[in-house]
Each structure stands twice: as C-alpha cells, then as structure tokens.
Amino acid sequence: MPAVIDKALDFIGAMNTSSSAPHPMDESTAKGIFKYLKELGVPASAADVNARGIQEGWDTGFTKKVAGWADKIESGGRVVIKNPEYFTAYMREVLRALV
C-alpha cells in the first residue's frame, strides 16, 4: 500500500472508529481525504479501508460505511461533503508530501 494511503488511513483511524455511524465531522473529513487522494492520482480502495478496519478492530458498520465512500469516490461517483472545512490544510500538506 502506498505511504500516502497508509497515512490517510491513519487520519481515519484517529476518528471514533468504535461507533457504527461516523460522526458528521468524521464523515466530511473522510470524504475529503478520499476525494483528495483521487485528485493526487492515488485513490484509496474499499479493500484498503476494509483491511485497515480489520487490522485495527474498527466497528464493522463504520468500516463498511467508510469503505463505501472510498469505493464510490474511486469509481468517480458523486459524494456530498457537508462540511469541507474539516479536511484541513495540514492534512492536505501531509498527504501531498507523500506522493
């Protein structure tokens, strides 16, 4: 797995992964991360998310939801990011530096 995807999943792993439904702030952040990865030309796949979720013991509902967003964005689907400001400039810089 590329280092940029690994770091992106680290950001997601710092969220409340023990809840079956991601918090709206976490949802916006995760979608922003996946969209940015696609813009960088290194999209995260649902398989990447599922593997990390299993490895770190994330709630299965959380993992399924987040993997669905990754899959949708990777395949060019449309997602609504309600609060894009939660995906910070710091996260962008860190991810961009790893490409």
DADA-V824689 format. One record per residue. N is the residue number from 0. RES is the residue in three letters. OMEGA is omega in radians with two decimals (NA if undefined). Layout:
N_RES_OMEGA + N_RES_OMEGA
//
This chain:
0_MET_3.12 + 1_PRO_-3.11 + 2_ALA_-3.11 + 3_VAL_3.11 + 4_ILE_3.10 + 5_ASP_3.13 + 6_LYS_3.11 + 7_ALA_3.12 + 8_LEU_3.00 + 9_ASP_3.10 + 10_PHE_-3.13 + 11_ILE_3.11 + 12_GLY_3.11 + 13_ALA_3.11 + 14_MET_3.07 + 15_ASN_-3.08 + 16_THR_-3.14 + 17_SER_3.11 + 18_SER_-3.13 + 19_SER_3.13 + 20_ALA_3.13 + 21_PRO_3.05 + 22_HIS_-3.13 + 23_PRO_3.11 + 24_MET_3.13 + 25_ASP_3.10 + 26_GLU_-3.14 + 27_SER_3.13 + 28_THR_-3.12 + 29_ALA_3.12 + 30_LYS_3.10 + 31_GLY_3.11 + 32_ILE_-3.11 + 33_PHE_3.13 + 34_LYS_-3.14 + 35_TYR_3.09 + 36_LEU_3.12 + 37_LYS_3.10 + 38_GLU_3.13 + 39_LEU_3.14 + 40_GLY_3.14 + 41_VAL_-3.07 + 42_PRO_3.05 + 43_ALA_3.13 + 44_SER_3.07 + 45_ALA_3.12 + 46_ALA_3.09 + 47_ASP_-3.11 + 48_VAL_3.14 + 49_ASN_-3.14 + 50_ALA_3.14 + 51_ARG_3.13 + 52_GLY_3.11 + 53_ILE_-3.12 + 54_GLN_-3.04 + 55_GLU_3.08 + 56_GLY_3.09 + 57_TRP_3.04 + 58_ASP_-3.08 + 59_THR_3.10 + 60_GLY_3.10 + 61_PHE_-3.11 + 62_THR_-3.13 + 63_LYS_-3.13 + 64_LYS_-3.10 + 65_VAL_3.10 + 66_ALA_3.10 + 67_GLY_3.10 + 68_TRP_3.13 + 69_ALA_-3.13 + 70_ASP_-3.11 + 71_LYS_-3.13 + 72_ILE_3.13 + 73_GLU_-3.10 + 74_SER_3.08 + 75_GLY_3.12 + 76_GLY_-3.11 + 77_ARG_3.01 + 78_VAL_3.11 + 79_VAL_3.07 + 80_ILE_-3.03 + 81_LYS_-3.12 + 82_ASN_-3.05 + 83_PRO_-3.11 + 84_GLU_3.14 + 85_TYR_3.02 + 86_PHE_-2.90 + 87_THR_3.08 + 88_ALA_3.10 + 89_TYR_3.13 + 90_MET_3.12 + 91_ARG_-3.12 + 92_GLU_-3.12 + 93_VAL_-3.11 + 94_LEU_-3.13 + 95_ARG_-3.12 + 96_ALA_-3.10 + 97_LEU_-3.12 + 98_VAL_NA
//
